[in-house]
Amino acid sequence: MNEDKQTNNDVNLDKEYESNSRQLDLDETLREKELILTNQVAGFDQEGRSLVAYAGFWMRFWAYLADLLVIGSLNRILISPLSMAITGNVFDSSFFSIQAIGTTIVFYLYFVLMTRFFGKTLGKMIFGLRVVSLKEERISWGTLFFREFIGRFIAKFLFAGYIIVGFLPKKQGLHDIFADTTVILDRK
């Protein structure tokens, strides 16, 4: 009787050991999968290499020049005729002229609206770039306004705010750092 009881205890212990072993293997597998998913969401592959290709200084520079051509064209089509009709002069040099205010509005609306609705401007589209938030799924209006208005305003006075793109690991300008954004190569 004692032998049967002992045999049953041994069998039960073996089953419990197997069950615990399988559970540990399952837990370890789940942890590995969780780590892989976490890395993928964070932008890294299984070996820790970045899955995201950040856009460097020159790519962003050429995209910005293309955007300036678009903005200049919009100003010539929309603002110059308006200025001519109101003041009789297309090239008014005063700081608060219709020309100055209109071109500023076109400049900021272009960057804000294109980035909000498409994630990129026409210049960025040409060069295959996209603006992304480092903290949000999609760039919020608040982040976008901060990036485009405050960040660019500060970066305009400190030209180094753009130069640092070439030296930082995530290729961020000063305006990107302030808004927790960056520009990546868009492979779509």
Secondary structure as GFF3:
##gff-version 3
##sequence-region A 1 188
A	DSSP	alpha_helix	2	42	.	.	.	ID=ss1
A	DSSP	alpha_helix	57	74	.	.	.	ID=ss2
A	DSSP	pi_helix	75	79	.	.	.	ID=ss3
A	DSSP	alpha_helix	80	87	.	.	.	ID=ss4
A	DSSP	alpha_helix	98	118	.	.	.	ID=ss5
A	DSSP	alpha_helix	122	127	.	.	.	ID=ss6
A	DSSP	beta_strand	129	133	.	.	.	ID=ss7
A	DSSP	alpha_helix	141	145	.	.	.	ID=ss8
A	DSSP	pi_helix	146	151	.	.	.	ID=ss9
A	DSSP	alpha_helix	152	157	.	.	.	ID=ss10
A	DSSP	alpha_helix	160	163	.	.	.	ID=ss11
A	DSSP	three_ten_helix	164	166	.	.	.	ID=ss12
A	DSSP	alpha_helix	174	179	.	.	.	ID=ss13
A	DSSP	beta_strand	181	185	.	.	.	ID=ss14
###
